[in-house]
Amino acid sequence: MGQPITVVERPSSRTGVLRFEMNRSLTGMGHERFTADQEISGDEPAHELARRLFERGGISRLHMNANVVTVELADPSAGSDGDGIADVIASLYTYYVEGVEVPSDEELTGDAG
């Protein structure tokens, strides 16, 4: 359950830079920039996605603007690639995956009976 995001990887003219477009806006009209050594403490969708992408590893910087995520790979010359990045983005709004218990109607509505 949840809302899968449609993600399309677009070509970039820079080696080691990947660009992903999606059918959801993460930042509105604002820009968000993140680096691998930065602590990301916010709870906005862009912040959560940045944490997940950095957990994946192999990424040095991220830039997000509206529905575009630009990823700078940490070391593209060492074979670092973008495998799995689109999957991380697509699953951002998918909440109920294997091992997660789906809440009951009562839990969702706060109705104790």
Backbone hydrogen bonds, N-H to C=O, Kabsch-Sander energy under -0.5 kcal/mol:
donor,donor_aa,acceptor,acceptor_aa,energy
3,Q,93,Y,-1.7
5,I,90,A,-1.9
7,V,5,I,-0.5
8,V,21,E,-2.9
10,R,19,R,-3.0
17,V,14,R,-1.6
18,L,16,G,-0.5
18,L,71,V,-2.9
19,R,10,R,-0.9
20,F,69,V,-2.8
21,E,8,V,-2.9
22,M,67,N,-2.0
23,N,6,T,-1.2
26,L,66,A,-3.4
27,T,66,A,-0.7
30,G,27,T,-1.8
32,E,64,M,-2.5
34,F,62,L,-2.3
36,A,60,S,-2.3
38,Q,35,T,-1.7
41,S,39,E,-0.7
46,A,26,L,-0.6
48,E,44,E,-2.2
49,L,45,P,-2.6
50,A,46,A,-2.3
51,R,47,H,-2.3
52,R,48,E,-2.2
53,L,49,L,-2.7
54,F,50,A,-2.6
55,E,51,R,-2.0
56,R,52,R,-1.4
57,G,53,L,-1.0
60,S,72,E,-2.8
61,R,72,E,-1.4
62,L,34,F,-2.6
63,H,70,T,-2.2
64,M,32,E,-2.9
65,N,68,V,-2.3
66,A,30,G,-0.8
68,V,65,N,-2.1
69,V,20,F,-2.8
70,T,63,H,-3.3
71,V,18,L,-3.2
71,V,69,V,-0.5
72,E,61,R,-2.8
73,L,16,G,-3.1
73,L,71,V,-0.6
74,A,58,G,-2.6
78,A,75,D,-1.4
79,G,76,P,-1.3
80,S,75,D,-1.5
85,I,82,G,-2.1
86,A,82,G,-0.5
88,V,84,G,-1.9
89,I,85,I,-2.2
90,A,86,A,-2.7
91,S,87,D,-1.5
92,L,89,I,-1.6
94,T,91,S,-1.6
95,Y,1,M,-0.8
95,Y,93,Y,-0.8
96,Y,1,M,-1.1
97,V,95,Y,-1.1
100,V,97,V,-2.5
101,E,99,G,-0.5
108,L,104,S,-1.9
109,T,105,D,-2.3
110,G,106,E,-1.8
111,D,106,E,-0.8
112,A,110,G,-0.7
